[in-house]
């Protein structure tokens, strides 16, 4: 079973803003990489189908598949987590602030947010349905 990470997306106000920022970085030739101070001890489980779930303004809204985890010999943030560039919307799930990243078991991860036709449900509608308890 895959293991996931969850991380706050600091400085980003919406899923669309993160998509735009990632698209700009990709156009400049940058890979989708997240630097961290600590290398996850369970990194072997993360690269076996795990994802990094992004918390934006108190809600888990997106995920990216983890491709690899590298540790460098230098720098203040020697761990590099390389992510698939595709951002996948998930059912909004409230999450309180925390520092760094945390492990997230598959059973606790929110499901992907898509309709039967494969289209994305609008973020605002999904959040409202979650708040009403209808989802």
N, C-alpha and C positions, 0 to 999 in steps of 0.2 A: 504494500500500500504506500502510495506517495505521501511525502511530508511536504508541508508548505511553510512559507514565511508570511508574516504580516508586518507592514511598515507604514508609518505616517508619511504622507506626501506633503511636506512642508512647503509653503509658499504657493501652492496651487489651490484655486478656489472651486474648480469643477472638473468633471471628467473630460469635458470638451477642451478645457485649457491644457490638461495634461496631454491629450491627443495632439493638440497643436504644437506644444513644446517638443514632444517626442518627434513629430514630423519635421520640424525645423532642424533639430539635431541630426536626424537621419539624412536630410538633404545636405547638410554640411559634412557628411561622411562619418559621423560618429555612430558607434554601436550603442545599443541600449544597455548601459552598464550602471550598476549601483555600487558605489564604494562604501565599505563599512570598516569599523575598527577591528571587529572580531570576526574570525572565520567561524562559521557555524560548525560545531563538532559533528553534527549529523549531516554533513554536506553530501555524502554518498546517497542518502535517501532523498535529498532535495532534487538531485539531477535525474532521478528516475521518475519523471512525470510531475514533479512539484511545480508550484507557481508562487509568485510573490503577489500578495493581495495588497492593494493600495487603499489606505484610509484617507479620505478627502473630506475635510470639514465634519469630522465625527461620524462618517459613514464609510463602510467598505463598499467601494463602487466598481473597481476594476481589478483585473489580474493580468499578469504576464507570466508565461511559462519560463521556468529557470532552465537555461541551457548548460551553464557550467559555473563553477566556483573556483577562482584562482586566488592564491595567496602570494603576494610579492615579498621581497626581503627588506623593503624600505617604505618610508612614508608614514604619515599619521593615520591613514586609512588603507592598510595594506591588503585588505580583502576586496576582490572585485567579483560581483555577481553579475554574470552576463544573462540578459533576458531576451526572449523572443520579442521582436518589435511589435507584434500584434497585441493590442490592448483589448481584452475581452470584458464586456460589461457583466457584472454579477448582480444578483438581487441585493438591494441596499440592506446593510446590516449595521446597526449602531455600534460604535466602538469608542471607548474612552481614550483619552490621550495616554501615551506611554513613550519612553525613550528607546531609541534603537529599533530593533526588530524582535519579533517573537515567533516561536514555532506555532504552526496552526495545523491541527490534525484534520484529515479529510472529512471526518464526521462533523466537524465544527465549521467547515468552510461554507460560505454561501454558494448556492447553485448559480450556474451561468444564466444570464438574463437574455432570453431570446424567445421569439414566438414560434409557432409550428412551422411557419414559412421561412424561418431563419433570420427574420428581421429583428432589430433591436427594439425593445420597449423603451419609450421615452423615460429618461432618468427621473423626471419630476413625478410622472404617473406611478412608477415603481415605488418611489419613496412614499407617496401618499397612500398607496395600497398597503405598504408595510406598516405605516403609522395607524391606519384604520384596523389593522389586524386581519385584513382580508388576504394576506399573503404570508 
